[in-house]
Amino acid sequence: MNRVALMGRLVKDPEISEKFARYTLAVNRKYKTNGGQNADFINCVTFGKNKDFAAKWLTKGMQIAVFGEIQTGSYEKDGQKVFTTNVVVNEHEFCGSKADNQATQTSTPDLDKSSNEFMTIPDNAGDELPFG
């Protein structure tokens, strides 16, 4: 079975093309490595409706969870074989608090965060919500 789940922050805004969206997640490690690195930088790619979602909603610094599959490949560059590893993302989820992501999300409705860490949806949100 090839299934991966990652949570991290976007290193930069996604690269959007006609067919796909590509971005890098910085995923924290439990322990630092010998070089002092505290995160892994995971290349992600997504297609179709998930590409459209990434183009519309994902921005640098945002914390998200992704679910998908690991895909390896290779290509020739300057006579050398280059190996690649990507996560092909099938699902995205927003993570973190509104305060964590507020600076990166400029087009979301104004939602209040209650003391129990759940977000309160105002009565006037109505038709703006993507579910019914």
N, CA, C and O of each residue as an XYZ file, in Angstrom:
528
protein
N       0.853     -1.174      0.000
C       0.000      0.000      0.000
C       0.895      1.232      0.000
O       1.871      1.291      0.748
N       0.573      2.208     -0.827
C       1.327      3.446     -0.948
C       0.418      4.585     -0.517
O      -0.353      5.111     -1.319
N       0.512      4.965      0.752
C      -0.340      6.028      1.314
C       0.521      6.871      2.244
O       1.255      6.334      3.074
N       0.432      8.183      2.107
C       1.220      9.079      2.944
C       0.322     10.188      3.485
O      -0.573     10.674      2.793
N       0.575     10.579      4.732
C      -0.111     11.704      5.364
C       0.961     12.605      5.970
O       1.802     12.148      6.743
N       0.923     13.884      5.613
C       1.915     14.839      6.092
C       1.227     16.107      6.571
O       0.188     16.501      6.041
N       1.819     16.746      7.585
C       1.356     18.053      8.011
C       2.575     18.967      8.054
O       3.598     18.625      8.647
N       2.457     20.125      7.424
C       3.569     21.061      7.410
C       3.134     22.413      6.899
O       1.948     22.680      6.706
N       4.124     23.261      6.684
C       3.869     24.619      6.194
C       4.407     24.774      4.782
O       5.457     24.231      4.438
N       3.671     25.525      3.969
C       4.107     25.799      2.604
C       5.322     26.709      2.619
O       5.309     27.762      3.258
N       6.367     26.307      1.921
C       7.606     27.068      1.856
C       7.428     28.336      1.022
O       8.010     29.374      1.337
N       6.633     28.256     -0.029
C       6.320     29.407     -0.884
C       4.959     29.160     -1.525
O       4.396     28.075     -1.389
N       4.436     30.151     -2.215
C       3.165     29.983     -2.922
C       3.308     28.859     -3.944
O       4.381     28.687     -4.522
N       2.241     28.090     -4.175
C       2.315     27.004     -5.162
C       2.605     27.516     -6.569
O       2.179     28.605     -6.952
N       3.347     26.696     -7.337
C       3.536     26.940     -8.773
C       2.331     26.332     -9.466
O       2.046     25.147     -9.293
N       1.626     27.129    -10.244
C       0.408     26.654    -10.894
C       0.635     26.613    -12.405
O       1.068     27.594    -13.009
N       0.335     25.461    -13.001
C       0.364     25.363    -14.460
C      -1.036     24.971    -14.916
O      -1.949     24.842    -14.101
N      -1.195     24.785    -16.207
C      -2.504     24.410    -16.735
C      -2.967     23.052    -16.203
O      -4.164     22.839    -16.006
N      -2.022     22.133    -15.970
C      -2.390     20.767    -15.600
C      -2.140     20.402    -14.138
O      -2.752     19.459    -13.636
N      -1.255     21.124    -13.438
C      -0.919     20.715    -12.079
C      -0.526     21.902    -11.217
O      -0.259     22.997    -11.711
N      -0.498     21.650     -9.910
C       0.051     22.598     -8.935
C       1.193     21.882     -8.231
O       1.088     20.704     -7.888
N       2.283     22.604     -8.022
C       3.459     22.034     -7.361
C       3.851     22.952     -6.208
O       3.870     24.174     -6.357
N       4.162     22.355     -5.058
C       4.595     23.136     -3.905
C       5.452     22.271     -2.991
O       5.508     21.050     -3.139
N       6.113     22.923     -2.048
C       6.976     22.225     -1.098
C       6.453     22.463      0.303
O       6.147     23.593      0.685
N       6.355     21.367      1.075
C       5.960     21.442      2.482
C       7.188     21.284      3.358
O       8.014     20.402      3.125
N       7.310     22.133      4.361
C       8.331     21.961      5.395
C       7.656     21.189      6.526
O       6.737     21.691      7.174
N       8.122     19.967      6.753
C       7.522     19.083      7.754
C       8.517     18.916      8.897
O       9.628     18.427      8.693
N       8.116     19.324     10.102
C       9.005     19.248     11.253
C       9.378     17.821     11.597
O       8.564     16.903     11.498
N      10.624     17.653     12.002
C      11.103     16.367     12.504
C      10.960     16.338     14.024
O      10.930     17.380     14.678
N      10.874     15.151     14.560
C      10.801     15.011     16.009
C      12.140     15.394     16.642
O      12.183     16.011     17.706
N      13.237     15.017     15.966
C      14.576     15.307     16.468
C      15.402     15.959     15.365
O      15.182     15.703     14.181
N      16.355     16.807     15.762
C      17.258     17.416     14.790
C      18.265     16.382     14.304
O      18.634     15.462     15.034
N      18.702     16.549     13.063
C      19.725     15.663     12.517
C      21.098     16.195     12.908
O      21.209     17.239     13.550
N      22.134     15.477     12.519
C      23.502     15.895     12.831
C      23.809     17.291     12.323
O      24.545     18.038     12.968
N      23.260     17.647     11.184
C      23.484     18.974     10.622
C      22.625     20.050     11.263
O      22.717     21.217     10.883
N      21.796     19.682     12.224
C      20.938     20.645     12.907
C      19.626     20.912     12.207
O      18.847     21.756     12.651
N      19.367     20.200     11.110
C      18.128     20.423     10.367
C      16.955     19.889     11.172
O      16.979     18.758     11.658
N      15.933     20.716     11.306
C      14.775     20.370     12.109
C      13.548     20.066     11.258
O      12.472     19.834     11.807
N      13.679     20.060      9.932
C      12.536     19.828      9.051
C      12.988     19.109      7.786
O      14.146     19.187      7.375
N      12.038     18.412      7.189
C      12.227     17.841      5.861
C      11.411     18.696      4.901
O      10.352     19.211      5.260
N      11.910     18.844      3.681
C      11.222     19.626      2.667
C      10.721     18.657      1.613
O      11.500     18.076      0.858
N       9.398     18.492      1.574
C       8.749     17.474      0.764
C       8.105     18.120     -0.462
O       7.284     19.028     -0.336
N       8.486     17.640     -1.653
C       7.898     18.123     -2.903
C       6.541     17.469     -3.111
O       6.403     16.250     -3.013
N       5.539     18.299     -3.400
C       4.177     17.816     -3.603
C       3.663     18.295     -4.958
O       4.023     19.373     -5.430
N       2.821     17.477     -5.568
C       2.183     17.841     -6.834
C       0.739     17.352     -6.775
O       0.455     16.311     -6.183
N      -0.174     18.108     -7.392
C      -1.576     17.732     -7.390
C      -2.226     18.147     -8.706
O      -1.743     19.049     -9.390
N      -3.318     17.484     -9.049
C      -3.960     17.648    -10.354
C      -5.460     17.895    -10.194
O      -6.005     17.747     -9.100
N      -6.115     18.268    -11.276
C      -7.576     18.375    -11.327
C      -8.143     19.366    -10.331
O      -7.654     20.489    -10.205
N      -9.186     18.937     -9.619
C      -9.853     19.811     -8.650
C      -8.921     20.190     -7.508
O      -9.024     21.290     -6.966
N      -8.015     19.294     -7.138
C      -7.057     19.625     -6.091
C      -6.081     20.705     -6.555
O      -5.631     21.518     -5.747
N      -5.752     20.722     -7.842
C      -4.914     21.792     -8.402
C      -5.649     23.120     -8.284
O      -5.061     24.129     -7.894
N      -6.942     23.118     -8.623
C      -7.742     24.334     -8.525
C      -7.835     24.817     -7.076
O      -7.769     26.018     -6.814
N      -7.990     23.883     -6.142
C      -8.036     24.216     -4.716
C      -6.728     24.876     -4.291
O      -6.733     25.909     -3.621
N      -5.609     24.272     -4.683
C      -4.291     24.805     -4.323
C      -4.112     26.212     -4.887
O      -3.598     27.098     -4.203
N      -4.534     26.416     -6.128
C      -4.389     27.726     -6.763
C      -5.201     28.790     -6.038
O      -4.758     29.932     -5.911
N      -6.373     28.425     -5.567
C      -7.272     29.398     -4.945
C      -6.946     29.670     -3.476
O      -7.037     30.813     -3.027
N      -6.569     28.635     -2.725
C      -6.516     28.763     -1.274
C      -5.135     28.689     -0.632
O      -4.947     29.231      0.457
N      -4.178     28.045     -1.260
C      -2.902     27.809     -0.581
C      -1.914     28.946     -0.818
O      -1.735     29.406     -1.946
N      -1.277     29.391      0.264
C      -0.290     30.465      0.195
C       0.881     30.162      1.117
O       0.776     29.347      2.034
N       1.986     30.826      0.860
C       3.211     30.648      1.630
C       2.947     30.788      3.130
O       2.244     31.699      3.567
N       3.521     29.872      3.908
C       3.422     29.918      5.362
C       2.226     29.204      5.943
O       2.193     28.946      7.146
N       1.235     28.874      5.121
C       0.023     28.220      5.602
C       0.323     26.796      6.057
O       1.091     26.076      5.419
N      -0.294     26.400      7.167
C      -0.138     25.032      7.658
C      -1.280     24.181      7.111
O      -2.454     24.503      7.290
N      -0.911     23.087      6.439
C      -1.907     22.189      5.859
C      -1.510     20.740      6.115
O      -0.361     20.433      6.431
N      -2.493     19.863      5.970
C      -2.243     18.420      5.958
C      -2.542     17.942      4.547
O      -3.500     18.392      3.918
N      -1.719     17.031      4.057
C      -1.938     16.445      2.735
C      -1.964     14.930      2.863
O      -1.301     14.347      3.720
N      -2.742     14.313      1.995
C      -2.856     12.865      1.938
C      -2.668     12.461      0.485
O      -3.261     13.065     -0.409
N      -1.856     11.457      0.245
C      -1.609     11.052     -1.123
C      -0.708      9.848     -1.211
O      -0.725      8.978     -0.340
N       0.094      9.800     -2.285
C       0.967      8.667     -2.571
C       2.363      9.161     -2.916
O       2.524     10.237     -3.493
N       3.360      8.381     -2.565
C       4.727      8.700     -2.962
C       4.957      8.183     -4.371
O       4.591      7.055     -4.703
N       5.570      9.027     -5.195
C       5.877      8.649     -6.569
C       7.334      8.992     -6.850
O       7.769     10.119     -6.614
N       8.083      8.020     -7.352
C       9.481      8.258     -7.710
C       9.619      8.270     -9.218
O       8.784      7.723     -9.939
N      10.681      8.899     -9.682
C      10.932      8.953    -11.118
C      12.365      9.374    -11.362
O      13.141      9.556    -10.424
N      12.709      9.528    -12.631
C      14.051      9.984    -12.986
C      14.010     10.634    -14.351
O      13.097     10.407    -15.144
N      15.020     11.447    -14.606
C      15.180     12.078    -15.917
C      16.664     12.373    -16.124
O      17.452     12.346    -15.178
N      17.029     12.650    -17.359
C      18.419     12.974    -17.711
C      18.603     14.487    -17.732
O      17.781     15.210    -18.293
N      19.681     14.960    -17.119
C      20.027     16.380    -17.161
C      21.539     16.488    -17.280
O      22.272     16.009    -16.415
N      21.997     17.109    -18.335
C      23.434     17.293    -18.587
C      24.186     15.960    -18.540
O      25.299     15.884    -18.019
N      23.564     14.909    -19.091
C      24.196     13.601    -19.135
C      24.166     12.830    -17.830
O      24.704     11.726    -17.753
N      23.553     13.387    -16.813
C      23.448     12.725    -15.510
C      21.998     12.325    -15.246
O      21.069     13.049    -15.604
N      21.819     11.190    -14.629
C      20.481     10.743    -14.260
C      20.100     11.392    -12.929
O      20.829     11.281    -11.943
N      18.954     12.067    -12.913
C      18.451     12.744    -11.718
C      17.229     11.982    -11.225
O      16.303     11.723    -11.994
N      17.226     11.624     -9.947
C      16.111     10.893     -9.355
C      15.199     11.868     -8.613
O      15.672     12.808     -7.974
N      13.887     11.638     -8.702
C      12.911     12.507     -8.052
C      11.999     11.701     -7.137
O      11.737     10.521     -7.370
N      11.527     12.366     -6.100
C      10.516     11.802     -5.209
C       9.496     12.897     -4.942
O       9.856     13.989     -4.501
N       8.234     12.613     -5.204
C       7.146     13.566     -4.978
C       6.010     12.875     -4.239
O       5.852     11.656     -4.311
N       5.227     13.672     -3.532
C       3.960     13.191     -3.000
C       2.888     13.676     -3.963
O       2.736     14.880     -4.170
N       2.146     12.748     -4.549
C       1.002     13.096     -5.394
C      -0.182     13.248     -4.446
O      -0.665     12.266     -3.883
N      -0.643     14.476     -4.274
C      -1.647     14.811     -3.263
C      -3.041     14.539     -3.801
O      -3.414     15.011     -4.875
N      -3.813     13.760     -3.027
C      -5.205     13.465     -3.357
C      -6.182     14.295     -2.517
O      -7.326     14.506     -2.920
N      -5.724     14.769     -1.339
C      -6.574     15.549     -0.434
C      -5.738     16.597      0.279
O      -4.565     16.373      0.581
N      -6.360     17.755      0.548
C      -5.764     18.816      1.364
C      -6.691     19.088      2.541
O      -7.906     18.934      2.421
N      -6.130     19.492      3.677
C      -6.921     19.973      4.806
C      -6.193     21.145      5.434
O      -4.966     21.141      5.532
N      -6.945     22.148      5.858
C      -6.366     23.269      6.583
C      -6.045     22.804      7.998
O      -6.791     22.013      8.574
N      -4.945     23.287      8.559
C      -4.546     22.964      9.932
C      -4.164     24.248     10.642
O      -4.077     25.318     10.039
N      -3.941     24.114     11.929
C      -3.530     25.277     12.708
C      -4.714     26.164     13.019
O      -5.831     25.933     12.555
N      -4.447     27.176     13.807
C      -5.500     28.095     14.206
C      -5.668     29.190     13.163
O      -4.815     29.377     12.295
N      -6.766     29.899     13.260
C      -6.999     31.014     12.349
C      -5.895     32.048     12.513
O      -5.443     32.631     11.528
N      -5.456     32.282     13.748
C      -4.404     33.266     13.996
C      -3.113     32.867     13.291
O      -2.393     33.727     12.782
N      -2.811     31.554     13.256
C      -1.604     31.077     12.587
C      -1.653     31.352     11.091
O      -0.634     31.691     10.489
N      -2.816     31.212     10.494
C      -2.952     31.320      9.048
C      -3.540     32.640      8.571
O      -3.644     32.871      7.366
N      -3.927     33.512      9.505
C      -4.647     34.730      9.141
C      -3.861     35.610      8.178
O      -4.442     36.181      7.256
N      -2.589     35.727      8.371
C      -1.788     36.590      7.502
C      -1.740     36.066      6.073
O      -1.542     36.841      5.138
N      -1.920     34.751      5.891
C      -1.827     34.181      4.559
C      -3.178     34.004      3.895
O      -3.238     33.834      2.678
N      -4.249     34.037      4.642
C      -5.582     33.855      4.070
C      -6.292     35.197      4.046
O      -6.791     35.652      5.075
N      -6.342     35.832      2.893
C      -6.941     37.158      2.807
C      -8.377     37.131      2.333
O      -9.078     38.134      2.468
N      -8.846     36.016      1.779
C     -10.191     36.003      1.209
C     -11.175     35.145      1.994
O     -12.233     34.799      1.467
N     -10.857     34.787      3.248
C     -11.780     33.978      4.026
C     -12.716     34.876      4.812
O     -12.354     36.010      5.126
N     -13.927     34.393      5.144
C     -14.846     35.199      5.941
C     -14.285     35.434      7.336
O     -13.459     34.655      7.811
N     -14.727     36.503      7.996
C     -14.263     36.831      9.331
C     -14.912     35.888     10.329
O     -16.104     35.998     10.615
N     -14.130     34.965     10.856
C     -14.626     33.984     11.810
C     -14.006     34.244     13.172
O     -12.828     34.586     13.270
N     -14.797     34.083     14.217
C     -14.294     34.265     15.577
C     -13.865     32.941     16.147
O     -14.497     31.914     15.897
N     -12.789     32.955     16.916
C     -12.273     31.734     17.539
C     -12.663     31.771     19.005
O     -12.314     32.719     19.709
N     -13.375     30.767     19.479
C     -13.773     30.733     20.878
C     -12.655     30.145     21.727
O     -11.661     29.657     21.189
N     -12.804     30.186     23.025
C     -11.746     29.733     23.933
C     -11.521     28.225     23.873
O     -10.481     27.758     24.336
N     -12.455     27.442     23.320
C     -12.266     25.995     23.253
C     -11.597     25.555     21.953
O     -11.626     24.372     21.615
N     -10.992     26.498     21.217
C     -10.234     26.238     19.992
C     -11.102     25.899     18.778
O     -10.555     25.599     17.716
N     -12.423     25.935     18.893
C     -13.282     25.747     17.735
C     -13.620     27.106     17.155
O     -13.686     28.100     17.878
N     -13.832     27.147     15.856
C     -14.170     28.406     15.213
C     -15.684     28.561     15.170
O     -16.397     27.621     14.816
N     -16.173     29.737     15.527
C     -17.590     30.034     15.508
C     -17.940     30.665     14.167
O     -17.296     31.621     13.735
N     -18.955     30.127     13.518
C     -19.382     30.654     12.227
C     -20.492     31.669     12.470
O     -21.500     31.333     13.091
N     -20.332     32.900     11.996
C     -21.356     33.911     12.210
C     -22.646     33.567     11.474
O     -22.627     32.875     10.456
N     -23.778     34.064     12.007
C     -25.084     33.782     11.417
C     -25.202     34.275      9.987
O     -25.942     33.685      9.200
N     -24.502     35.330      9.629
C     -24.622     35.901      8.303
C     -23.717     35.230      7.264
O     -23.637     35.711      6.134
N     -23.034     34.131      7.614
C     -22.130     33.449      6.676
C     -22.918     32.811      5.531
O     -22.502     32.882      4.375
N     -24.037     32.200      5.846
C     -24.990     31.648      4.884
C     -24.442     31.000      3.654
O     -23.817     29.942      3.731
N     -24.667     31.626      2.494
C     -24.339     31.029      1.195
C     -22.852     30.964      0.904
O     -22.454     30.332     -0.074
N     -22.025     31.588      1.709
C     -20.596     31.575      1.470
C     -19.957     30.242      1.846
O     -18.835     29.956      1.427
N     -20.655     29.427      2.626
C     -20.085     28.157      3.068
C     -20.146     27.105      1.964
O     -21.135     27.032      1.234
N     -19.085     26.279      1.833
C     -19.051     25.299      0.753
C     -19.833     24.026      1.028
O     -19.730     23.064      0.266
N     -20.613     24.001      2.103
C     -21.414     22.823      2.437
C     -22.775     23.279      2.899
O     -22.956     24.448      3.240
N     -23.733     22.378      2.917
C     -25.095     22.798      3.253
C     -25.716     22.049      4.359
O     -26.861     22.321      4.723
